[in-house]
Amino acid sequence: MNYKGLTNKSDKIEISNDIDVSKKPLNSEKINSGRVDINVLKSKLEAQQGKEFRKNIFIFSFCVLLLSSIGIFLSL
């Protein structure tokens, strides 16, 4: 019998040429997509919408302030 365990001390390294090295994934483990909690997704969406709402309110209030200041300046 031929044992190829720790007893075989060969300096040869065999590399399969079937797959290009650049195409191999770095992480060979399978990504297991589990279930997603809908409440987590809702909270992320609400946080994103809250940020957009604050940004829109800021832009709208700046435009109203700018128009009112121009109106007051022109009326003097």
N, C-alpha and C positions, 0 to 999 in steps of 0.2 A: 504494500500500500504506500501511497504517496501522501504525506501530510504537509500541508502548506500553511502551517500556523507560525508560531514563534520560532520554530526550529529552522525554517527556511530563511536564510539571510541573503536575500538577493538584492542587488542594487538596481535592478531593472524596474521601471515603473511603466505599466501599461496604461495607455490613454486611448479610449475609444474615439474614433474619428467620425462617428455617426452624427453627432451634434456639434455644431460650431461652439466654441467656448463663449463667444460673445452673446449667443442666443440662450445660454443656460441661465436660469434664474439664480440669483444669489441665495435665496432662501428656498431650499428644496422641500420644505414642509408644505403640505396642502393647507390652503386658507379655507377654513371651515366657516362659512357664513351662517351664523345662528339666527335666531329670531331677534327682531328689533322691537324695543318697547315703544309703543306709539306715544306715550306720555313724554318720553325723552325727545322725540322728534318734534312734538308740539311745543315743548318749552324752547327748543332751539329756534324754531320758526317764530315764536312770539318774541324772543329776544332780538332776532334780526329785524322783525317788523317794527319793534319799539325804537331801535336805533334809526331806522329809515324815517319813522314818524317824527322823531326829535329833530333830525336833520331838515326835514321838509318844513317843520314849524319854524325853525331858525331862519331858513331862507325866506319864507313867507313874511315873517315879522321884519326882517331886514329890508325887504322890498317895500313893505307898507311904511316903515319909518323913513326910508329914502324918499318915497313919493310924497309923504306928508311934509317932510322938510323942504323939498323942492317947491311944493305948493305954497308953503308959508313964505319962503324966500321970494317967490315970484309975486305974491300978493302984496308985499311991502313995497 
